[in-house]
């Protein structure tokens, strides 16, 4: 499962991309906490950059 989250979008990709969910999200906190419930072989977290940086 992959769950990219940025300033206003959340996307969930499961089953190798066969199942997809996208939504808009406007957090009010300065920091984001993520909790996983269940078991998995491995987990990774990557920081997402601002693809629009310097354009506005």
C-alpha positions in Angstrom: 0.0 0.0 0.0 1.3 3.5 -0.9 -0.2 6.6 0.7 1.2 9.9 -0.7 0.1 12.9 1.4 0.9 16.5 0.6 -0.5 19.9 1.6 -4.0 19.2 0.3 -4.2 15.8 -1.3 -4.2 12.2 0.0 -3.9 9.3 -2.4 -4.1 5.6 -1.4 -2.9 2.9 -3.8 -3.5 -0.7 -2.7 -3.2 -4.1 -4.4 -0.5 -2.9 -6.8 -2.6 0.1 -7.9 -5.8 -1.9 -8.7 -7.6 -0.1 -5.8 -7.2 3.7 -5.6 -8.7 6.4 -3.4 -8.0 10.1 -3.8 -9.3 13.0 -1.7 -8.6 16.6 -0.7 -7.6 17.3 2.8 -6.8 20.6 4.5 -5.0 20.0 7.8 -4.8 22.7 10.5 -1.8 21.3 12.4 1.8 22.2 11.5 2.8 18.5 11.8 1.3 15.3 10.6 1.3 12.0 12.5 0.7 8.7 10.8 -0.2 5.5 12.6 -0.3 2.0 11.1 -2.5 -0.6 12.7 -1.8 -4.2 11.6 1.2 -5.9 10.3 3.5 -5.5 7.3 6.9 -6.8 6.2 8.4 -3.3 5.9 7.5 0.4 6.0 9.1 3.5 4.5 8.5 7.2 4.8 9.6 9.7 2.2 9.4 13.5 2.6 7.5 15.1 -0.4 8.8 18.3 -1.8 6.8 21.2 -3.1 6.6 20.7 -6.9 5.3 24.2 -7.3 8.1 25.9 -5.2 9.3 29.1 -6.8 6.4 29.3 -9.2 4.2 31.5 -7.2 
